Amino acid sequence: MNAVSQRVKAIVAYYLDVPSELVLENSSLIDDLGADSLGVVEIVLAIEEEFGLDVDGEKADKISTVGDAIRYIEEVRTLRV
């Protein structure tokens, strides 16, 4: 597990108050982990702060799993280099 993955999983576990071992890359934020729309927004805001990103609304709407968030961060970081 890489550092981005670990940090995203920790954020999700914290904001959704779920055990970290339940937070898997294929976990749906809403269906599997019980997030509501406000919870997803809080997670996106925390990711923005943690990684120094600005996630636009259209991209944020496409983040439905933990893996989606991880892939988005890795793509943005690759483009910055």
Protein Blocks (a to p, Z undefined) as FASTA:
>chain_A
ZZklmmmmmmmmmmnopafklmcfklcfklmnopafklmmmmmmmmmmmnopacdfklmm
mmmbfklmmmmmmmmmmmmZZ
